[in-house]
Amino acid sequence: MTGNTAGPALPDFPWDSLADHAATARSHPDGVVDLSVGTPVDPVPELIRDALAAVSDQPGYPTTHGTPELRQAAVDAMARRFGVTGLDPVAVLPTIGSKELVAWLPTLLGVRAGDVVAIPELAYPTYEVGALLAGAEVARVEGLTALGPRRPALLWLNSPSNPTGRVLPVEHLRKVVDWARERGTIVASDECYLSLTWESSAVSILDPRVSGGSAEGLLAVHSLSKSSSLAGYRAGFVTGDPALVKRLLEIRKHAGMIVPRPVQSAMTAALSDDQHVVEQRSRYEARRKVLREALLGAGFRIDHSEAGLYLWATRDEDAWDTVAWLASQGILAAPGTFYGPTGNRHVRIALTATDERIAAAAARLAN
Ligand SMILES: Cc1ncc(COP(=O)(O)O)c(C=O)c1O
């Protein structure tokens, strides 16, 4: 932990500890295959770049709430892509990618010291960081019973999951929503991998079968980084309970948390087109197949991983031993411990590399 006198003690940035293994992997004669981060590598679709450029001459401040066109495009995309109907465009709020919202959501919602934020046992590290920034206590739990009598102020869900690729079924999500509503717990569902499903279909927290047709107490957090290869643009949005979104908007207006106007335009174009999402999805599907077979052939076991951008793989040994072995083959992966203590026997292998690099990884694993 690195502490300072001005703020909460935050965990060390996990990827910094990979530096030695990264150096080993980089020394491979045919270059590194970096599968340790989920950063997109395919070009930004032309229709999105055109939309960005078309408003690059506008000098004025953009609105924090986003243009009406952007909010309507988000509502329409939620209906078309995920069957979430009845959303009001007023309840859509663009975010500067979803990471900043994840990190600041507890603070923006007024979560504070003495409150509990519940996060998955194995989770994207920023949920914990967000709770710590608000001074709250973190409860890392697998299932609701582990919470006992505690009533968290906020509960994070992430289905499909980073890092495990696990998908939570409708009935499970429904139970969580009922449980949370009984306790006044806000549910934030991080849905950035919702359109990337392979072996099972995933649903939004705002799916009527889950929400009961009301967004009360629910927030769905969306990102265009993975589905539209827009990580560089910083493009996301949050939607759900209109009263909660209103509260977020009020603070974000004061704090200058505004998505740049050209990015708002790019997001509108991206959310209005599904073809590029389908194409991107099939790129990842093909890479997943190659990597999955290569890992199984090399003696790995792959757990969960039915959706999302990662393979959750193990050789039934300490995660760092697997990272070291992969690095010796010129392949960089993330140890499962980055996502929680129970990840100590898995590595997370991202599908986000070019076809050429994925083929190189497969060839190395075959030797
Ligand atoms: C689960 C999860 N949530 C949120 C993010 C943040 O994505 P972005 O800030 O690019 O929208 C990521 C990025 O990898 C992620 O894996």
The ligand as an SDF file (V2000), in Angstrom:
LIG
                    3D

 16 16  0  0  0  0  0  0  0  0999 V2000
  -14.7850   -4.6510  -15.6760 C   0  0  0  0  0  0  0  0  0  0  0  0
  -14.2900   -3.3800  -16.2570 C   0  0  0  0  0  0  0  0  0  0  0  0
  -14.9190   -2.2470  -15.9750 N   0  0  0  0  0  0  0  0  0  0  0  0
  -14.5190   -1.0650  -16.4780 C   0  0  0  0  0  0  0  0  0  0  0  0
  -13.4090   -0.9890  -17.2960 C   0  0  0  0  0  0  0  0  0  0  0  0
  -12.9700    0.3670  -17.7760 C   0  0  0  0  0  0  0  0  0  0  0  0
  -13.1700    0.5420  -19.1090 O   0  0  0  0  0  0  0  0  0  0  0  0
  -13.1780    1.9930  -19.7710 P   0  0  0  0  0  0  0  0  0  0  0  0
  -12.7210    2.9760  -18.7590 O   0  0  0  0  0  0  0  0  0  0  0  0
  -12.2540    1.8940  -20.9060 O   0  0  0  0  0  0  0  0  0  0  0  0
  -14.5950    2.2300  -20.1740 O   0  0  0  0  0  0  0  0  0  0  0  0
  -12.7190   -2.1460  -17.6220 C   0  0  0  0  0  0  0  0  0  0  0  0
  -11.5230   -2.0800  -18.4640 C   0  0  0  0  0  0  0  0  0  0  0  0
  -10.8610   -3.0070  -18.7420 O   0  0  0  0  0  0  0  0  0  0  0  0
  -13.1690   -3.3760  -17.0840 C   0  0  0  0  0  0  0  0  0  0  0  0
  -12.5500   -4.5240  -17.3460 O   0  0  0  0  0  0  0  0  0  0  0  0
  1  2  1  0
  2  3  1  0
  2 15  2  0
  3  4  2  0
  4  5  1  0
  5  6  1  0
  5 12  2  0
  6  7  1  0
  7  8  1  0
  8  9  2  0
  8 10  1  0
  8 11  1  0
 12 13  1  0
 12 15  1  0
 13 14  2  0
 15 16  1  0
M  END
$$$$
